[in-house]
Amino acid sequence: MTLKRCLQCPDYVLKRTWTRHLLCHVYPRKNNNAWQMDLEQLRSRIALFNGKRVIAIATDPGCDPPEAVQEFMRACGPIEWIIVENDASLREVRTFNQLFERIEAVAKDKDDHAIFYCHSKGATKPFNPGVTCHAWARTMYTVCLDYWPLVEETLDKYPLAGAFKKVGAGFVGSRSQWHYSGAYYWMRCRDLFAKNWRECDWCWYGIEPWPSLHYGADEAGCLFMDGKVPSLNLYSRRFWNAAVVPSFEAWKKDNKKYLSMDYANPRVQSAV
């Protein structure tokens, strides 16, 4: 096993050589530049993903063509593409099975493989002072990708790691008892694929409570900010400004030793 030291914190030794896979669902809505700004967060940090990189594009007449998305990511090296017709009743769940099957095929029994799942959050939302979705997505990218040693440390303790963990029943009709609000999270492959992972709430919100159908709240590591349902209302600009922004600034100072300049890109705006 090759040990590697974090450039920002030379006393911190990465404990194992992880193979890190990327799964992403993109809805490339026309005319608001949201999907481009979202994918730039991945494009600027693509070196973190040394395993499979799989991006699903859900398209309809209101979207830019799949070729535009592929061209946007062209300089990122090998990417596997899944192109499907969008289903507004399923959203990210539309590509759920196809994405995870690509990783199961190569990492089912691997205890040193991990998956990062994300999606083009806020693809239909405008950019204005009242909308938090874009800052919310940038914060999740920053926490989950720029502080890899912290993610690794968390994955050594828990099979899951993510930001904005909410405990409680947050979805009517689901047996979910917790979730990562925003649905960006890391997973250890061996643990995941030993489960009946295809069990999912087959509806538009399904990807968010999905981890909690297979893991208890005590198995879910939290990288940044937790709370209970119905608190932690990340759609509220008032809550965002009063609670999230100062908490995130303090978190960055407290976790500075984990900032990995191997992958972080200071040119990319992290959060507002």
HUMOLIN-V620448 format. One record per helix or strand of 2 or more residues. SS is the DSSP state (H for helix, E for strand). FROM is the first residue (numbers start at 0). TO is the last residue. Records with the same first field share a line. If there is no record, write none. Layout:
SS: FROM-TO  FROM-TO
This chain:
E: 3-5  8-13  18-25  52-58  79-84  112-118  159-166  177-179  184-187  219-227
H: 33-42  45-47  65-71  73-75  90-106  132-144  147-156  188-192  205-212  216-218  236-253  255-257
